[in-house]
Amino acid sequence: MDLRAFIDLLACEGLLKRFERQVDWKYELGEIARTNQTPLLFENIKDYPGQRLFTNGMSSLESMGLALGMGREKHRRRIVKEAKRRAANPIKPEVADTGPIFENAVPGPEIDFLKFPVPLWSRLESGRYIGTWHINVTRDPETGSRNVGVYRMEVKGPKLASVCTSPKSHLGQQFLKAEKADAPLEMAVAIGVSEAVVMAAGAGCAYGVDEYELAGGLQQEPVRLVRCGTVSLEVPVDSEIVIEGVIKPSVRVQDGPYLDYAGAPDTSLAFLFEATRLMFRKNAIFRGTAIGLPGAEDQQIFSILSALGLFDFHGSWPKRLIQAPLIQWRLFRAFQLAGRAKGRSLVRRSN
Ligand SMILES: Cc1cc2nc3c(=O)[nH]c(=O)nc-3n(C[C@H](O)[C@H](O)[C@H](O)COP(=O)(O)O)c2cc1C
């Protein structure tokens, strides 16, 4: 089920709230998203006539059940049981020749990320985050194994963005290998993919495991991929927006302050990504999220992932030992407090 089919399903089930009145991308949209933890479709965004933004797709057990094709399931235990069974049976992705993502292509020099309604999600944040509910696809420069993760991205120029992660994350490890050889690391960013793909990307799998296979298992059908044009990577064919590019070696930029999962503004040193090509579907729907409040959609998926033994922020093991059960049992505030403790586990301050 692609994002559009999911939005239609939510609407049919009476679970989608539409905003037809004009909403400002600056602060207002994020404030509405935080205070209405239910699936939202913004159809009239200031300065962006005709463009739409979807958020909070995974903000409740019911919408999560629908996204994973389990029906309108209200019982967490049943979702966990079924998700466990599915995660144990990964399905390999398939590669297609073409698909809707090729409907529009913008070459590197003409790219401007802010042609999309990228919100300024919070007054506490330094800039506009294009990557909040997306996937980052990369390859190990030595072994060629693929990694699919979720690492936040702040707009730093028309075709530049930070990529914020710890050197211990799988992207971090791959990038450090490339940097050692003074080479850029190719990366593709897909926005508006199926929710199962984001959930798999947010999972703490072992290094070398292909998260597309986990996503296939979770959604019980192969993720259909297409090959990118300017980088040797594959992205879901039904993505709304795809950005191809490279992470530059020997460059670090400041990312944030950003209101992260722990509910406090975080500032980190981050990698710098430069886009080489951008593609988008006709009438692309932007997908993002405003996290930071207890029980936000990121925590909803971490709660299920933790029950599957797939929660890992690549921090210290004692911290993970504390955070994993807290999030599994939906003790969201306590999970946030543990996240705010010294030595944050999700993102390192410097490297
Ligand atoms: C919505 C969302 C946002 C996330 N943001 C970040 C981030 O900015 N940096 C980061 O290192 N991890 C972030 N994570 C957690 C990682 O996706 C998670 O640790 C995952 O296991 C990383 O993949 P890896 O194990 O392949 O490195 C986020 C997860 C989700 C679902």
The ligand as an SDF file (V2000), in Angstrom:
LIG
                    3D

 31 33  0  0  0  0  0  0  0  0999 V2000
   11.1060    9.3540   12.7960 C   0  0  0  0  0  0  0  0  0  0  0  0
   12.4670    8.8680   13.1680 C   0  0  0  0  0  0  0  0  0  0  0  0
   13.5150    9.7770   13.2740 C   0  0  0  0  0  0  0  0  0  0  0  0
   14.7960    9.3480   13.5950 C   0  0  0  0  0  0  0  0  0  0  0  0
   15.8030   10.2630   13.6160 N   0  0  0  0  0  0  0  0  0  0  0  0
   17.0830    9.8380   13.7970 C   0  0  0  0  0  0  0  0  0  0  0  0
   18.1790   10.7410   13.6680 C   0  0  0  0  0  0  0  0  0  0  0  0
   18.0050   11.9230   13.3860 O   0  0  0  0  0  0  0  0  0  0  0  0
   19.4270   10.2520   13.8500 N   0  0  0  0  0  0  0  0  0  0  0  0
   19.6660    8.9300   14.1440 C   0  0  0  0  0  0  0  0  0  0  0  0
   20.8130    8.5420   14.2850 O   0  0  0  0  0  0  0  0  0  0  0  0
   18.6360    8.0550   14.2950 N   0  0  0  0  0  0  0  0  0  0  0  0
   17.3620    8.4710   14.1060 C   0  0  0  0  0  0  0  0  0  0  0  0
   16.3120    7.5950   14.2260 N   0  0  0  0  0  0  0  0  0  0  0  0
   16.5770    6.2380   14.7300 C   0  0  0  0  0  0  0  0  0  0  0  0
   17.2190    5.3720   13.7060 C   0  0  0  0  0  0  0  0  0  0  0  0
   16.4260    5.3120   12.5460 O   0  0  0  0  0  0  0  0  0  0  0  0
   17.4070    3.9880   14.3020 C   0  0  0  0  0  0  0  0  0  0  0  0
   18.4040    4.1040   15.3090 O   0  0  0  0  0  0  0  0  0  0  0  0
   17.7970    2.9580   13.2770 C   0  0  0  0  0  0  0  0  0  0  0  0
   18.0780    1.7680   13.9550 O   0  0  0  0  0  0  0  0  0  0  0  0
   19.0040    3.4120   12.5020 C   0  0  0  0  0  0  0  0  0  0  0  0
   19.2940    2.5060   11.4950 O   0  0  0  0  0  0  0  0  0  0  0  0
   20.6850    1.7130   11.5420 P   0  0  0  0  0  0  0  0  0  0  0  0
   20.5910    0.7810   12.7080 O   0  0  0  0  0  0  0  0  0  0  0  0
   20.6760    1.0030   10.2160 O   0  0  0  0  0  0  0  0  0  0  0  0
   21.7630    2.7220   11.6670 O   0  0  0  0  0  0  0  0  0  0  0  0
   15.0190    7.9930   13.8720 C   0  0  0  0  0  0  0  0  0  0  0  0
   13.9810    7.0690   13.7540 C   0  0  0  0  0  0  0  0  0  0  0  0
   12.7170    7.4950   13.3910 C   0  0  0  0  0  0  0  0  0  0  0  0
   11.6180    6.4850   13.2310 C   0  0  0  0  0  0  0  0  0  0  0  0
  1  2  1  0
  2  3  1  0
  2 30  2  0
  3  4  2  0
  4  5  1  0
  4 28  1  0
  5  6  2  0
  6  7  1  0
  6 13  1  0
  7  8  2  0
  7  9  1  0
  9 10  1  0
 10 11  2  0
 10 12  1  0
 12 13  2  0
 13 14  1  0
 14 15  1  0
 14 28  1  0
 15 16  1  0
 16 17  1  0
 16 18  1  0
 18 19  1  0
 18 20  1  0
 20 21  1  0
 20 22  1  0
 22 23  1  0
 23 24  1  0
 24 25  2  0
 24 26  1  0
 24 27  1  0
 28 29  2  0
 29 30  1  0
 30 31  1  0
M  END
$$$$
